[in-house]
Amino acid sequence: MTSPAIVWLRQDLRIADNPALSAAAETKRPLILVYILDDETPGKWRIGGASRWWLHHSLEKLAGDLAKRGAALTLRRGRADQALLDLVRETGAGAVYWNRCYEPYSIARDKALKHTLTDQGVEVVSCNGALMHEPWTVKTKNGEPFKVFTPFWRASMQSEVRAVAATPKRLESRSDAIASDKLSDWRLLPGRSNWAKHFDPTWSPGEAGAQRALNAFVAERLALYADARDLLGEDATSRLSPHLHFGEISPIQARCAIDAALMHDPALQRGADKFLAELTWRDFSANLLFHSPNLPEANWRSKFDDFAWRDDDAAFVAWTKGQTGYPVVDAAMRQLWTTGYMHNRARMIAASFLIKHLLIDWRRGEEWFWDTLVDADLASNAASWQWVAGSGADAAPYFRIFNPVTQGERYDADGSYVRRWVPELAALDNDVIHKPWTAPAESLAKAGVKLGETYPAPIVDHALARARALSAFASLTS
């Protein structure tokens, strides 16, 4: 009897273009498909609350999709290396397939696990199912990893990507029962205090939902993406990030969809280029994390190690709750809490405010996003926070300090974003909605706004905060 093969699913919760699954299916071995919830190996970077909500629904959908092809999804919980070794022993599996992950703890675990399994006579096959280009494949002419995005992007666009993996129509699954956890027992969803109650109407986790999101983006928003993606009140972004993080769709599938659209309509080129640049930033972030494993905890630029961060818990709490007194910042933070997502432009504004207006360590913001984003990705989260802070690779200069008023006026000119997420300001006129403290008393009264009561006054003055931030930065360069 042919020994079975295990397909260890991780950040690749899909059937189409799944290289590990495709390769395993081609062997004609009976397959055991397993997902292991490992809260031990990642340490402080165990999956956050909002992402756990997504994971529950994604696994639920994946189990249904696999059942239609004759396969079951086995669920195990615990240290992934030990859980996988236990499963190999229980089932007599002769091979294990997985798609690679790039977090430092994943790399260390997978290398050790591959060595142990190989010593036991178990074949191990690992594949690229998550990136367009893996971190060791795009290098400078000197063979070094790129530290600046633009040349990385150019080199990536000149490099071939892998072919789309074949989608198995039917899977040969082990016929006998294999012990599996119940998904509900993992308690990934919120309890009685359902803080995720607005996630359901916002998102459709799963492979089918990912494909619908991609199709809708290409058909409806790609043409305007380059010009409209920064407009906070517009539905102009792809919203694919959580689907990409959990691997419900691959970047190769997204890129193929863009290429197909371009063949039919070359006028989509500007939007296509911008979207592919965003996909490449995802690769670039993975590249940075691979070559700098301490990126989530340590400044990429060591000179920032001496930066004088402030310990201001009251200001941090005000930021998390969307109560800073700056409407565009508060709208961003409330969108995050309500939907598990924040518009990319808003992420930059909110992060800049925490780091530069409040002088609070970027790592506190990174940890908050990790717990509250449905698309929380270790590489992208760390690289992006360090980019805003000025401490990262190819980072924005520290002295570039976003003015939250002018950012709001530029990217939310009609105030629709603020009105949606900060409804207590909805009746204010456009000319003051991003700076309500400047509104005449009669305008505030007419709009039902009482500063300090119905909506907070700014917790920090922009001009003073900017001067303080520049002074702190100057101390690093003097």
VENCORQUI-V374026 format. One record per residue. N is the residue number from 1. PHI is phi in whole degrees, 0 to 359 (NA if undefined). NEAR is the number of other C-alpha atoms within 12 Angstrom. D_LAST is the distance of its C-alpha to the last C-alpha in Angstrom with 1 decimal. Layout:
((N | PHI | NEAR | D_LAST) (N | PHI | NEAR | D_LAST))
This chain:
((1 | NA | 9 | 72.2) (2 | 293 | 16 | 68.9) (3 | 291 | 24 | 66.0) (4 | 285 | 33 | 63.7) (5 | 243 | 40 | 60.1) (6 | 266 | 46 | 57.3) (7 | 251 | 47 | 54.9) (8 | 269 | 43 | 51.9) (9 | 273 | 42 | 50.4) (10 | 227 | 37 | 46.8) (11 | 257 | 38 | 44.6) (12 | 210 | 42 | 47.6) (13 | 276 | 49 | 50.0) (14 | 207 | 47 | 52.2) (15 | 254 | 43 | 55.3) (16 | 287 | 32 | 54.7) (17 | 45 | 34 | 52.4) (18 | 248 | 43 | 51.8) (19 | 304 | 38 | 51.8) (20 | 293 | 42 | 52.4) (21 | 296 | 48 | 55.2) (22 | 298 | 35 | 56.7) (23 | 296 | 34 | 56.7) (24 | 294 | 39 | 58.3) (25 | 296 | 34 | 60.9) (26 | 293 | 22 | 61.9) (27 | 284 | 24 | 63.0) (28 | 67 | 20 | 65.7) (29 | 289 | 28 | 64.9) (30 | 295 | 33 | 65.3) (31 | 254 | 44 | 61.9) (32 | 238 | 45 | 60.1) (33 | 258 | 48 | 57.3) (34 | 228 | 39 | 54.9) (35 | 241 | 40 | 51.8) (36 | 244 | 34 | 50.2) (37 | 275 | 37 | 48.1) (38 | 250 | 28 | 45.6) (39 | 263 | 22 | 43.5) (40 | 263 | 21 | 42.9) (41 | 301 | 26 | 41.2) (42 | 288 | 23 | 38.3) (43 | 63 | 15 | 37.3) (44 | 294 | 18 | 35.0) (45 | 262 | 30 | 35.4) (46 | 302 | 26 | 39.1) (47 | 305 | 34 | 40.3) (48 | 280 | 31 | 39.4) (49 | 299 | 31 | 41.9) (50 | 295 | 39 | 42.0) (51 | 291 | 38 | 42.2) (52 | 293 | 36 | 45.0) (53 | 302 | 41 | 47.0) (54 | 297 | 41 | 46.6) (55 | 302 | 41 | 47.5) (56 | 305 | 33 | 50.7) (57 | 290 | 32 | 51.9) (58 | 293 | 41 | 50.9) (59 | 294 | 40 | 52.8) (60 | 299 | 29 | 55.7) (61 | 292 | 28 | 56.0) (62 | 297 | 38 | 55.5) (63 | 301 | 31 | 58.3) (64 | 294 | 22 | 60.6) (65 | 294 | 27 | 59.8) (66 | 292 | 33 | 60.4) (67 | 300 | 21 | 63.7) (68 | 294 | 19 | 65.0) (69 | 254 | 21 | 64.6) (70 | 86 | 22 | 66.4) (71 | 235 | 32 | 63.4) (72 | 251 | 35 | 62.1) (73 | 256 | 40 | 58.5) (74 | 270 | 35 | 58.1) (75 | 244 | 34 | 55.5) (76 | 227 | 31 | 54.2) (77 | 226 | 28 | 51.5) (78 | 135 | 22 | 49.5) (79 | 302 | 25 | 47.5) (80 | 297 | 30 | 48.0) (81 | 298 | 33 | 48.6) (82 | 291 | 24 | 51.3) (83 | 298 | 27 | 52.8) (84 | 289 | 42 | 53.1) (85 | 298 | 32 | 54.7) (86 | 298 | 22 | 57.1) (87 | 293 | 34 | 58.1) (88 | 299 | 36 | 58.7) (89 | 295 | 21 | 60.9) (90 | 295 | 19 | 62.8) (91 | 255 | 27 | 63.6) (92 | 68 | 27 | 63.9) (93 | 299 | 32 | 61.5) (94 | 258 | 32 | 61.3) (95 | 206 | 39 | 58.2) (96 | 229 | 46 | 55.0) (97 | 241 | 43 | 53.1) (98 | 208 | 39 | 49.7) (99 | 265 | 36 | 47.1) (100 | 291 | 34 | 43.7) (101 | 247 | 36 | 40.8) (102 | 235 | 40 | 37.2) (103 | 291 | 34 | 35.5) (104 | 303 | 29 | 34.6) (105 | 291 | 28 | 37.2) (106 | 292 | 32 | 39.8) (107 | 298 | 23 | 39.2) (108 | 298 | 20 | 39.6) (109 | 298 | 25 | 42.6) (110 | 293 | 34 | 44.3) (111 | 297 | 21 | 44.0) (112 | 295 | 19 | 45.5) (113 | 294 | 30 | 48.2) (114 | 298 | 28 | 49.1) (115 | 297 | 19 | 49.6) (116 | 296 | 21 | 51.8) (117 | 295 | 29 | 53.9) (118 | 297 | 20 | 54.4) (119 | 297 | 12 | 55.6) (120 | 273 | 19 | 58.1) (121 | 84 | 17 | 59.5) (122 | 264 | 26 | 57.9) (123 | 288 | 26 | 56.7) (124 | 236 | 33 | 53.2) (125 | 235 | 31 | 52.2) (126 | 245 | 31 | 48.7) (127 | 225 | 30 | 47.9) (128 | 261 | 36 | 45.3) (129 | 240 | 44 | 46.1) (130 | 243 | 44 | 42.7) (131 | 234 | 42 | 40.7) (132 | 287 | 39 | 41.5) (133 | 224 | 35 | 39.7) (134 | 285 | 34 | 38.8) (135 | 300 | 33 | 35.4) (136 | 264 | 24 | 36.6) (137 | 259 | 27 | 38.5) (138 | 250 | 34 | 36.0) (139 | 227 | 28 | 33.9) (140 | 288 | 20 | 32.2) (141 | 298 | 11 | 34.3) (142 | 271 | 8 | 32.7) (143 | 80 | 10 | 34.0) (144 | 261 | 17 | 30.6) (145 | 291 | 28 | 29.9) (146 | 290 | 33 | 28.4) (147 | 244 | 30 | 24.8) (148 | 236 | 25 | 25.1) (149 | 293 | 33 | 27.8) (150 | 303 | 20 | 29.4) (151 | 294 | 22 | 30.5) (152 | 298 | 33 | 31.6) (153 | 298 | 32 | 33.7) (154 | 297 | 21 | 35.2) (155 | 295 | 25 | 36.1) (156 | 296 | 32 | 37.6) (157 | 293 | 21 | 39.8) (158 | 266 | 15 | 41.2) (159 | 256 | 17 | 42.0) (160 | 288 | 15 | 45.2) (161 | 253 | 26 | 45.4) (162 | 294 | 25 | 48.1) (163 | 286 | 19 | 51.4) (164 | 294 | 27 | 52.3) (165 | 287 | 26 | 54.1) (166 | 295 | 21 | 57.7) (167 | 267 | 22 | 58.5) (168 | 293 | 28 | 61.2) (169 | 283 | 19 | 64.1) (170 | 220 | 24 | 65.4) (171 | 246 | 33 | 64.0) (172 | 278 | 31 | 66.1) (173 | 257 | 32 | 65.2) (174 | 302 | 27 | 66.4) (175 | 280 | 16 | 69.6) (176 | 276 | 14 | 69.6) (177 | 290 | 14 | 67.5) (178 | 240 | 25 | 64.1) (179 | 302 | 19 | 62.7) (180 | 217 | 23 | 60.0) (181 | 292 | 19 | 58.1) (182 | 269 | 20 | 58.8) (183 | 303 | 28 | 55.8) (184 | 297 | 19 | 56.5) (185 | 289 | 14 | 56.2) (186 | 284 | 24 | 52.5) (187 | 52 | 19 | 51.9) (188 | 282 | 27 | 49.1) (189 | 272 | 26 | 50.0) (190 | 300 | 22 | 49.1) (191 | 273 | 14 | 51.8) (192 | 300 | 9 | 53.5) (193 | 276 | 8 | 50.3) (194 | 279 | 17 | 50.0) (195 | 291 | 20 | 46.4) (196 | 260 | 31 | 47.1) (197 | 298 | 20 | 50.1) (198 | 266 | 21 | 48.6) (199 | 291 | 29 | 47.6) (200 | 303 | 20 | 51.3) (201 | 285 | 12 | 51.8) (202 | 267 | 20 | 48.4) (203 | 232 | 31 | 48.5) (204 | 228 | 29 | 51.1) (205 | 299 | 41 | 49.9) (206 | 113 | 37 | 51.8) (207 | 296 | 37 | 52.5) (208 | 295 | 25 | 54.8) (209 | 297 | 28 | 52.3) (210 | 295 | 35 | 49.7) (211 | 293 | 30 | 52.1) (212 | 296 | 25 | 53.0) (213 | 297 | 32 | 49.4) (214 | 295 | 35 | 48.8) (215 | 299 | 26 | 52.1) (216 | 294 | 23 | 51.3) (217 | 297 | 29 | 47.9) (218 | 297 | 35 | 49.2) (219 | 283 | 25 | 52.2) (220 | 249 | 20 | 50.7) (221 | 232 | 28 | 47.0) (222 | 300 | 38 | 45.9) (223 | 299 | 30 | 47.0) (224 | 255 | 28 | 44.6) (225 | 302 | 31 | 41.8) (226 | 299 | 25 | 39.4) (227 | 266 | 22 | 39.7) (228 | 253 | 26 | 40.3) (229 | 296 | 29 | 38.3) (230 | 269 | 30 | 35.5) (231 | 281 | 28 | 38.0) (232 | 295 | 38 | 37.9) (233 | 273 | 32 | 41.5) (234 | 263 | 24 | 43.1) (235 | 270 | 21 | 44.5) (236 | 241 | 29 | 43.0) (237 | 261 | 34 | 41.3) (238 | 280 | 41 | 43.0) (239 | 56 | 37 | 42.5) (240 | 269 | 40 | 43.1) (241 | 304 | 38 | 40.1) (242 | 292 | 39 | 41.9) (243 | 296 | 41 | 44.9) (244 | 291 | 41 | 42.7) (245 | 299 | 43 | 40.9) (246 | 277 | 39 | 44.3) (247 | 71 | 46 | 45.7) (248 | 286 | 46 | 48.5) (249 | 212 | 41 | 47.9) (250 | 261 | 44 | 46.1) (251 | 296 | 43 | 43.6) (252 | 293 | 34 | 46.3) (253 | 297 | 37 | 48.8) (254 | 296 | 40 | 46.4) (255 | 295 | 33 | 45.7) (256 | 296 | 25 | 49.5) (257 | 295 | 29 | 50.2) (258 | 294 | 35 | 47.8) (259 | 299 | 23 | 49.3) (260 | 295 | 19 | 52.8) (261 | 295 | 26 | 51.9) (262 | 295 | 22 | 50.5) (263 | 298 | 14 | 53.8) (264 | 275 | 14 | 55.7) (265 | 213 | 18 | 53.3) (266 | 300 | 17 | 50.9) (267 | 294 | 16 | 49.5) (268 | 279 | 27 | 47.6) (269 | 302 | 24 | 45.2) (270 | 298 | 21 | 42.2) (271 | 295 | 33 | 42.5) (272 | 296 | 35 | 43.2) (273 | 299 | 27 | 40.2) (274 | 293 | 27 | 37.8) (275 | 293 | 39 | 39.5) (276 | 295 | 32 | 39.4) (277 | 295 | 28 | 35.7) (278 | 293 | 31 | 35.4) (279 | 298 | 35 | 37.6) (280 | 289 | 36 | 35.5) (281 | 300 | 36 | 32.3) (282 | 298 | 40 | 34.3) (283 | 298 | 39 | 34.9) (284 | 299 | 44 | 31.3) (285 | 297 | 44 | 30.2) (286 | 297 | 43 | 32.9) (287 | 298 | 42 | 31.6) (288 | 296 | 43 | 28.1) (289 | 294 | 41 | 29.6) (290 | 298 | 31 | 32.0) (291 | 272 | 26 | 29.4) (292 | 227 | 29 | 26.9) (293 | 301 | 26 | 29.2) (294 | 271 | 23 | 26.5) (295 | 308 | 35 | 25.3) (296 | 289 | 37 | 26.8) (297 | 245 | 30 | 25.1) (298 | 240 | 25 | 21.9) (299 | 300 | 30 | 18.8) (300 | 294 | 30 | 19.6) (301 | 264 | 26 | 15.9) (302 | 297 | 18 | 15.1) (303 | 297 | 19 | 11.3) (304 | 283 | 25 | 12.8) (305 | 297 | 20 | 14.7) (306 | 262 | 18 | 12.2) (307 | 293 | 29 | 12.4) (308 | 272 | 24 | 14.0) (309 | 291 | 24 | 17.3) (310 | 260 | 22 | 20.0) (311 | 264 | 17 | 23.5) (312 | 225 | 19 | 25.7) (313 | 296 | 16 | 29.0) (314 | 296 | 16 | 30.7) (315 | 293 | 26 | 28.3) (316 | 296 | 31 | 28.6) (317 | 297 | 22 | 32.4) (318 | 300 | 28 | 32.5) (319 | 296 | 42 | 30.7) (320 | 297 | 33 | 33.1) (321 | 271 | 27 | 36.1) (322 | 69 | 33 | 35.2) (323 | 228 | 34 | 35.0) (324 | 273 | 38 | 31.6) (325 | 89 | 39 | 33.3) (326 | 253 | 44 | 31.9) (327 | 305 | 50 | 35.1) (328 | 290 | 52 | 33.7) (329 | 294 | 48 | 31.6) (330 | 293 | 46 | 34.5) (331 | 298 | 46 | 36.9) (332 | 298 | 44 | 34.9) (333 | 290 | 44 | 34.8) (334 | 284 | 36 | 38.5) (335 | 301 | 38 | 39.4) (336 | 300 | 38 | 37.8) (337 | 294 | 31 | 39.7) (338 | 282 | 31 | 42.9) (339 | 245 | 31 | 43.1) (340 | 75 | 39 | 40.7) (341 | 210 | 36 | 38.9) (342 | 217 | 38 | 36.4) (343 | 306 | 37 | 36.2) (344 | 299 | 32 | 33.3) (345 | 298 | 33 | 31.8) (346 | 295 | 36 | 32.1) (347 | 299 | 36 | 30.3) (348 | 294 | 37 | 27.2) (349 | 294 | 41 | 27.5) (350 | 294 | 50 | 28.2) (351 | 293 | 46 | 25.4) (352 | 300 | 41 | 22.8) (353 | 297 | 50 | 24.1) (354 | 297 | 48 | 23.9) (355 | 285 | 46 | 20.4) (356 | 258 | 45 | 18.7) (357 | 280 | 44 | 21.1) (358 | 259 | 40 | 21.9) (359 | 55 | 36 | 18.8) (360 | 262 | 31 | 21.3) (361 | 309 | 37 | 20.8) (362 | 303 | 45 | 22.1) (363 | 293 | 30 | 24.4) (364 | 291 | 32 | 26.4) (365 | 293 | 38 | 27.1) (366 | 302 | 40 | 28.0) (367 | 293 | 28 | 30.5) (368 | 294 | 33 | 32.0) (369 | 297 | 39 | 32.6) (370 | 302 | 33 | 34.0) (371 | 274 | 30 | 36.7) (372 | 251 | 36 | 37.5) (373 | 267 | 41 | 37.5) (374 | 287 | 44 | 40.7) (375 | 253 | 42 | 38.8) (376 | 301 | 39 | 36.2) (377 | 232 | 42 | 35.2) (378 | 302 | 42 | 32.9) (379 | 293 | 39 | 31.3) (380 | 295 | 39 | 31.1) (381 | 296 | 43 | 30.0) (382 | 294 | 45 | 27.1) (383 | 297 | 46 | 26.0) (384 | 288 | 42 | 26.3) (385 | 296 | 46 | 24.3) (386 | 290 | 42 | 21.4) (387 | 298 | 38 | 21.8) (388 | 295 | 38 | 21.4) (389 | 293 | 45 | 18.5) (390 | 89 | 33 | 16.5) (391 | 267 | 36 | 16.6) (392 | 260 | 39 | 19.7) (393 | 285 | 35 | 21.3) (394 | 51 | 27 | 21.4) (395 | 280 | 25 | 19.8) (396 | 296 | 23 | 19.5) (397 | 303 | 21 | 15.9) (398 | 301 | 32 | 14.5) (399 | 285 | 27 | 14.4) (400 | 277 | 24 | 18.1) (401 | 249 | 35 | 19.5) (402 | 298 | 35 | 23.3) (403 | 273 | 30 | 25.2) (404 | 297 | 42 | 28.1) (405 | 288 | 36 | 30.4) (406 | 291 | 23 | 30.1) (407 | 297 | 30 | 30.1) (408 | 295 | 39 | 33.3) (409 | 295 | 27 | 34.8) (410 | 280 | 26 | 34.1) (411 | 256 | 29 | 35.2) (412 | 218 | 35 | 37.7) (413 | 301 | 26 | 39.1) (414 | 269 | 24 | 42.5) (415 | 73 | 36 | 41.1) (416 | 294 | 30 | 43.2) (417 | 294 | 39 | 40.6) (418 | 296 | 42 | 39.7) (419 | 298 | 30 | 43.4) (420 | 290 | 25 | 44.3) (421 | 259 | 30 | 41.8) (422 | 234 | 36 | 41.3) (423 | 297 | 24 | 45.0) (424 | 293 | 27 | 44.7) (425 | 255 | 40 | 43.1) (426 | 302 | 28 | 45.6) (427 | 273 | 24 | 47.5) (428 | 286 | 34 | 44.6) (429 | 288 | 26 | 44.6) (430 | 304 | 26 | 42.3) (431 | 287 | 23 | 40.4) (432 | 234 | 30 | 39.2) (433 | 294 | 41 | 39.4) (434 | 266 | 39 | 35.6) (435 | 210 | 36 | 34.9) (436 | 299 | 40 | 37.9) (437 | 292 | 28 | 36.4) (438 | 265 | 20 | 36.9) (439 | 289 | 23 | 40.6) (440 | 300 | 20 | 43.3) (441 | 304 | 17 | 45.1) (442 | 292 | 15 | 48.3) (443 | 292 | 23 | 46.6) (444 | 297 | 28 | 45.1) (445 | 297 | 17 | 48.5) (446 | 298 | 16 | 50.4) (447 | 274 | 25 | 48.1) (448 | 74 | 20 | 48.6) (449 | 254 | 30 | 44.9) (450 | 239 | 24 | 44.0) (451 | 300 | 28 | 40.2) (452 | 90 | 16 | 39.4) (453 | 238 | 13 | 42.8) (454 | 279 | 19 | 43.7) (455 | 208 | 30 | 40.1) (456 | 288 | 27 | 36.9) (457 | 288 | 23 | 34.8) (458 | 306 | 34 | 31.2) (459 | 282 | 31 | 29.4) (460 | 206 | 26 | 26.2) (461 | 279 | 23 | 25.7) (462 | 301 | 26 | 24.0) (463 | 298 | 18 | 22.2) (464 | 292 | 17 | 20.9) (465 | 295 | 28 | 20.0) (466 | 296 | 28 | 18.2) (467 | 297 | 21 | 16.1) (468 | 296 | 25 | 15.4) (469 | 295 | 33 | 14.5) (470 | 296 | 25 | 12.0) (471 | 295 | 20 | 10.4) (472 | 296 | 27 | 10.4) (473 | 293 | 30 | 9.0) (474 | 300 | 18 | 6.0) (475 | 294 | 16 | 5.4) (476 | 279 | 19 | 5.8) (477 | 257 | 14 | 3.8) (478 | 279 | 8 | 0.0))
